[in-house]
Amino acid sequence: MLPNEKFLELAKKYEEAKDQMKAIREELDLVMKELGEGYNCQDHKTMLVYQIAKQKGTYVHFHELEFVRTKKESERAGSLSKKDAERLGYVVP
């Protein structure tokens, strides 16, 4: 595949993914608003803890609410601390 063909293929995939992410984010925003700030839960498969919190800000988009979660094994840190998740009553490995 020539570089320009690869570029076009990747650009199209990227644009499709952006559209999908936008649609997912819109649906996620609705569900988070319904559940409300402070809602929390744990994914029993991954043991990650998620909590809905006020957005701290972002350079590209500003959403009123965001979710924070404990770190994955491969990450140095998560956006929700293990201590905070344990304070919420979860067991975090």
C-alpha positions in Angstrom: 0.0 0.0 0.0 1.3 3.4 -0.9 1.8 6.0 1.8 -1.0 8.2 0.4 -3.4 5.3 0.3 -2.5 4.4 3.9 -3.0 8.0 4.9 -6.5 8.1 3.4 -7.4 4.8 4.9 -6.3 5.9 8.4 -7.9 9.4 8.0 -11.2 7.8 7.2 -11.0 5.4 10.1 -10.1 8.2 12.4 -13.0 10.3 11.3 -15.4 7.3 11.7 -14.0 6.7 15.2 -14.4 10.4 16.1 -18.1 10.3 15.0 -18.6 7.1 17.0 -16.9 8.6 20.1 -19.1 11.7 19.8 -22.2 9.6 19.7 -21.1 7.5 22.6 -20.1 10.6 24.6 -23.6 12.2 24.0 -25.3 9.0 25.3 -22.8 8.7 28.2 -23.5 12.4 29.2 -27.3 11.6 29.3 -26.8 8.5 31.5 -24.3 10.4 33.8 -26.7 13.2 34.2 -29.5 10.7 35.1 -27.3 9.0 37.7 -25.8 12.2 39.1 -22.6 13.5 40.5 -21.1 11.2 43.1 -22.6 8.0 41.6 -20.1 5.1 41.8 -19.8 1.5 40.9 -17.3 -1.3 40.3 -16.8 -3.4 37.2 -16.6 -6.9 38.6 -14.6 -8.3 35.7 -11.8 -5.7 35.8 -12.3 -4.6 39.5 -12.0 -1.0 38.3 -14.1 1.5 40.3 -15.8 4.4 38.4 -17.3 7.5 39.9 -19.2 10.4 38.3 -17.5 13.7 39.2 -17.6 17.4 38.1 -15.3 18.0 35.2 -12.0 19.6 36.0 -11.7 21.0 32.5 -10.2 20.0 29.2 -8.5 21.8 26.4 -10.7 20.5 23.5 -14.1 19.9 25.0 -15.7 20.8 28.3 -18.3 18.3 29.5 -20.2 19.1 32.7 -19.6 15.7 34.1 -16.9 13.1 33.7 -16.1 9.7 35.1 -13.0 8.9 37.0 -11.7 5.4 37.7 -9.1 3.5 39.5 -5.9 2.5 37.6 -5.5 -0.5 35.4 -2.6 -2.8 36.2 -0.7 -1.3 33.2 -1.1 2.3 34.4 0.9 4.2 36.9 -2.1 6.0 38.3 -5.9 6.3 37.8 -8.1 9.3 37.9 -9.8 7.9 41.1 -7.4 7.0 43.9 -7.4 3.6 45.5 -7.8 5.3 48.8 -11.0 7.1 47.6 -12.4 3.9 46.1 -11.8 2.0 49.4 -13.4 4.9 51.2 -16.5 4.3 49.0 -16.5 0.7 50.3 -14.8 -1.1 47.4 -12.1 -3.7 47.5 -9.4 -2.7 45.0 -6.5 -5.0 44.2 
